[in-house]
Amino acid sequence: MPPRDNPTARQIRLGSELRKLRERAGLTARDAGGLLSTDAARISNIEAGRLGISDERIRRLFTFYQVNDDALLAALCAIATERRGTHWWDEYRGILTPGFLDIAELEHHAIGLRCLQPMTFPGVLQTEDYARALFAGVIPQVPAEEVDARVEHRMKRRAILDGDAPPRFETIVHEAALRMRIGGRKVARHQLEHVLQTSEREGITVRVIPFASDDFIEVTQTVLYATGAVPQLDTVHIDTPFGGRFLDTVADLERYTALFAFAEQTSLDPDESRSFIHHIAREL
């Protein structure tokens, strides 16, 4: 089987975790290849996500690397057995850029999600009109049919909050996002009302950082912290005008954990935040 041209972020993550375990064991790709009766080049492709690996081979590598972590083993084997074409976002492969699919996949597999939003609302809390206004304002403009596909995809992402076991969801939104009249006064008001309604659901928390806060948080892009099935699979996603970035080093995870802790201290509590949002909605 030839290497994948565009491995998903989750496939890349499986490979990178296997590489971390190998390096921690002090072994080379050639050593791992010898165990699996293959060469170092194939091991490198597996660790880059360009080639798949069976769960049986992962178990053999865990034994070879002397890793005694059943939870991590189960989580990595689960990724290895996943197949493209089995989830709703696969319908958009070739229609939207891979980043759209990767974020939907990340949210789907997370057991907890924390968002820090300086200028807009989280995608899973957006109304259709709000999302359309955002995508229609992209520079350079995208064709109308792609705007439609992006909006449809974003609306389907909201389903993660409606499942039998939805992830814990917390967002910390700056007051700037509340006051942006994206799509006009009516669309903005409806968006605020939708967030208020959603924030009353169990497992969903919305906090607001007001302009009046004395503390400054130097964040200009959206930050998403996705809690994985095991701590080793926690992932930070940074949304930038040039595409998303996935971060998973221990240093990055610790940095953004501290950032969210500080942002929570700076923000209003959930009840105060709802009152604050309600007040701004009434002003519209």
N, C-alpha and C positions, 0 to 999 in steps of 0.2 A: 504494500500500500504506500503510495507516494505521500510525502509530508503535506500537511494542511497548509493552504495558502493563508487563511485567515482564522487561526484558532480563536476561540472565544476567551474572554477574560478568565472564565472559570477553568477552562482547559489549561491556560497558561499558569494559573495558580496551582493546579494539581502538580504540574511539572516543577514549578519553583519550590514547592514544599518537599518534593522528593529530592531535589538538588540540595536543599538545606540539610536534610537528614543525612545524605551521603557525605557532604562536606563535614558535618558535625562528627561523623564516624571516622573522619580522616582517610576516606577512600577516594579513589579516582574513578572517572567515568569508565576507564578501562577495567577496573576491578568489578564494577557493577555489570559491565558487559560480559565479563567472563562468567559471572554467576548465571546470567540469563542466556548464555550461548549466543551472544551478539557482539557487535563492536562498539567502540566508544562513540562513534558518530551517531549511532542509533540512540544511545543513551542520552546524548546531547540534544537530539531532536525530541525525545520524550520529555526531558527536563525543560525544554522551551515550549512545550505544548503543541509542537508540530506533528507529533505522532502520539497515538493513544497507547494505553497499556492496560492489560487485564487486571482484575482484582487479585487473581491468583499470583501474578508476578509482583504485585505490590506487597502481598503477604510475604513472599520470599525475600524481597528487599528489606522489609522490616526486620525479619529474622537476621539477615546478613548484616544490617546496620545496628543490630542489638537495640532496637527501639521497643520499649515495653509500654505502649500507649494504645489500648484497645479502642478508645473513643476516637483518636485521631485516625487510626487504621480504618475504622468503619466509615468515617467521614470521607477519607480519600478514596476508598473503594466505591462509595456511593457516587462520587464524581466520575470515576472511571467507567461506571456502567451506564451513565447517562448517554442518551443518543439524541442527535439533532432531529428536529421534525416532530418532537413529542410535546412541545409547549406552544402556547399561543403566539409568542413573539417570533417563532420561526416563520410565521406567515409573512413577516416583513423583511426576511433575508433577501437581499438584492433590491429592495425597495427603499429602505432606510440604511444609513451608515451603521456599521457594527456597534458603535457606541450606544445607540438607542437600544439595541438588543441586549448588550452587556449590562446596562443599568436595570433593565427589567428582570434579567436573570439574577442579578445580585439581590434585588429586593425580594424576589420569589423565594430564594433559599435562606434568607436571613431570619433569625429568630427575634431580632430587635433592630430598630432603625432610629437613628438620631440625626436630625437635620439642623444646620445653622444657615439661616436664610437672610442675607443682608438687604436684598432688593426685591425679591419675588417670593411667592408662596411655593412650598414643595410641590413637585409634580403630582403626587398622589392626592393632594388636597385642592387641585385646581379645577375650576369649572370649565366646561367646553369653550365658552365664549372667551374666558380669560386666556386659556391656552392658545386659542386661535389668534388672539390679538398679539400674544408674545411671538408666535412663529411667523405671523405676517409682518412683524417688525424686524425680522432678521436681516442684517446687511452683510453681503449682498442678498437681495431677495431670492427666495426659492419659488419654483413653479407652484401654481395653485394646487395641483394634484399632490405634490409632496407635502404642502401645508396640511391638506386633508389627511394624508397618511400619518403625519406626525401627531395631529390632534387625536385621531382615532387610537393610535398607539398609546398616547398619554392617558386617554380615558380608560383603556383596558388595564393600565397599570394600577388603577384605583382598586381593582378587584382584590389586591392583597389584604385590604382592610376588611373585606367581607367574608373571608373564608372561615372554615371551622376552627382553625387555630391561627388567627392573624398574628403577625409579629407585634411586639410592643413598639409603639410609635410615639416619638417625642420630637417636636420641632420648636426651635427658638427663633423667632422672627423679629427682625428689627422694625421699629416704628416706620422707617422709610418704606418698607414693603407694604405696610398698611395704607400709607397715604399716596402711593403711586396709583394714578387713575388709568391703569392699563385697560385699554378698550373703551374708555369713557366712563362717565359717572355711574351709569346704570350697571355696566358690567362689573365695575369695581365694587359697588355696593352688594351686588349679588354674590361676588366672591367672598367678601367679608362675612356675609350671612351664612354662606356655605361652611366656612371655617368655624364659625360659632356653633353651628349645628353639629358638625363633625366632632368638635372638641368635647362634646358632652358624652361621647361614646366611651365605653369602658376600654382601657388600654391605650387611649389616645390622649396625649398631653400637648397643649399649645401654650407657649410662654412668649412674652413680648419684652424686648429691650427698648425702653422708651428713650426718646431724644434727651430727656432730663437726667438720664443716668450719668453719674460722675465718672464711671469707668469706661475706658475705651478698649474696644476689641478690634484689633487690626485684621479684619477679614473682609475681603472685597468679593470673593467668589463663594458660591454655594458649597457647603461641606456636608457630606453624608457619611456617617459612621454606621456600617452594617455589622452587627454582631453575628458571627458565624455559628455553625452547629457545635464547633469547639473553638476555644480561644485562639488557636493557631490560624484559624480561617477568618478572623476579624479583618475587615477591609475598610479603608477610607477612600471615598471617591470625591475628587475635586472637580467641579464643573467650571471650565474656563471658556472664553470666546473661541478658543482654538481647539476645543475638544476636551473630553474628560480624561482624568488621570487616576489610576488606581495605585494606592499606596498600601504596603503591608509589612514593612520592616518594623521591628520592635520599637525602634526610636520614633518612627512616624506615628505608630499607634499610641505610644505613651504621650507624645506631644499633643495629639488631637483629643485624647482622653482628658488631659489637663485643660485644653481649650474649652471643651464642653462643660467641664466642672466650673470654670470661671464664668462662662456665659450664663450658666444656670444661676450662679450667685448674683450676677448683674441684672438678671431679668425679673420681671414681676412673677408672682406665683400664679398658678393656673386660674384661680377665681378672679384675681385682679386683672389678669390678662384678658379674660372674657369680657369683663366690664370695660376695659380699655378699648377692645375691638368694637364692642357694641356702641360706645360713645363715638368712635370715628365713623362707623356705619351710619349713625343717625345724622352726622354732619353732612353726609352725602345726600 
